[in-house]
Amino acid sequence: MIYVGIDVAKDTHYAAVANSYGEVLVEPFAFGNDADGFCLLQSKLAAYDRDELLIGLESTGIYSENLICFLYGSGYHLAVINPIQTAALRKTNIRKTKTDKTDTLLIIKALIVNTYRIYSERDAESLKLKSLCRFRQNLKKSKARLKIHLSGFVNMLFPEFLSLFKSGIHIAASYALLKKHSSPEDIAALRLNSLSTLLSKASRGRFGSDAAEALKGLAKSSVGVKNAYISIQITQTIAQIELLEQQIRELDKLISDTTDELNSVPVYVIICRRFASVRQVYIPPSGRPVSGV
């Protein structure tokens, strides 16, 4: 068995090659995170039978994903290991140093002394799903920031508005009103019936004529600043929030469908130190594995 350890970084990776006895066959070398770098890596590995090669690298988030996809797509056997394993091995070293070159050899050592699992098609699909989930999380953070900005804009323009919507302004009735009439002057000028109908429809009856009358009274005596530009910021911020909410719903549907497809795959592969020990494990609908299939 020939082991390849790769220490992943943002721009420059390091790799080394050793055999099952720990004898270093290719000293640690650097290669770029680009097409030329990947070609260099392949040229270093070309002298060895691909079926006898096992490439190990740590799970390091987005920096490792393109390399993993490239190697898996090129037909190499991969094992993505937990950084905790190499950290534990580093503690056993006398100097306990961490460098890109030494970590390549630690990764190889982790492959030799620990159990590992071969990277599979299921893992490749899970990697894509993980990327989608990260994007969803970014949208959620953007939405949270916009909500904070919206509260600030409303507080400047119509601070009394917050006293009516005690549970928060980020509800359908509040948004429906602010999208059409964001300034206290506009709300004060509305007919009571029109305001009541708008609130009742948007809140499904939660807010009615009493709330409309109270809101008009607050609008007439508001101490908010008179700035039409803040009204524009309020309406556009709500539009951005609602767009993000729609995008998040679409992502939720896509993530749910992808997860269902992954869960429908009944077989995955487990490996323990040698390819000869590969065995298939059937995963029935109950979710409990049954070995020996």
Residue, then its C-alpha position, 0 to 999 in steps of 0.5 A: m500500500i502506498y499512502v499520500g498525505i496532503d496538507v491543505a491550505k488556501d493557496t498552496h498545498y503540501a503532499a508526501v508519499a510513503n509506503s506501509y512501513g512509513e518509508v518516505l518515497v517522495e519528500p514533502f513538496a508544495f503544489g498550487n491550488d490551481a490547474d498547474g498545481f494539480c498536474l504537478l501532484q498527478s505527475k508525482l503520483a504517476a509512478y505508482d499504481r493508482d489502485e495501490l494508492l490511498i490519498g489522505l487529507e484533513s477535512t478543512g472546509i472550503y479550502s479542500e473541496n475543489l481538491i477532493c472533487f478533482l482527485y475523486g473525479s480522477g479516480y483516486h482512492l480518498a480518505v478524508i480524516n478528522p484533524i483531531q487524529t493528526a492533532a493527537l499524533r502531533k502530541t506524541n512527537i518530541r518537538k510537537t511542531k506543526t508545519d505544512k511539511t510535517d503535517t503531510l507525514l502525520i496524515i500518512k501516519a494517521l492513515i497507517v495507524n487509524t481506521y478510515r473510510i473511503y470517500s464515496e459517491r455518497d460523500a461527493e453528494s453530501l459535499k454538494l449538500k454541505s455547500l448548499c447549507r452554507f449558502r442558506q446559512n449566509l442568507k439567514k445571516s443577511k436576513a437577520r442583519l436586514k431586520i436589525h436595519l429595518s427596526g432602526f429605520v422605523n425607530m427613527l421615522f415612527p418610534e411609536f409604531l413599535s409600541l403597537f406591535k409589541s411582539g415585534i415588527h417583523i410580522a405580515a401585518s407590519y410589513a404590509l403596512l410599512k410597504k405602502h405607508s411607512s411614514p407617520e404622516d401617510i398613516a395619519a392621512l389614511r381613512l380609518n376603514s382603509l387602515s383597519t381593512l389592511l391590518s385585518k387582512a394582513s394579520r388574518g383578523r388579529f388586528g382590526s379597527d381598535a388597532a387601526e384607531a390606536l395607530k392613527g392616534l400614534a401617527k398624528s402625535s409622532v415625534g419621528v424625524k421627517n425624512a422621505y429617504i428613510s421611507i425609501q430605505i424601509t420599503q426597500t429593506i422589506a423587499q430585500i427581506e422578503l426576497l431572502e425569505q423566498q430564496i430560503r424557502e426554495l433552498d429548504k425545498l432543494i435541501s429536503d429533496t437532496t436529503d431524501e435522495l441521499n437517505s434512499v441510497p441503501v449501501y455505503v462502504i466501510i474500510c479498515r486500514r486495507f482495501a481487502s477489508v472493504r465490506q458493504v453494509y446495508i442500511p434498511p429503512s429503520g436506519r440501523p445497519v446490518s453487516g455481512v450483506 
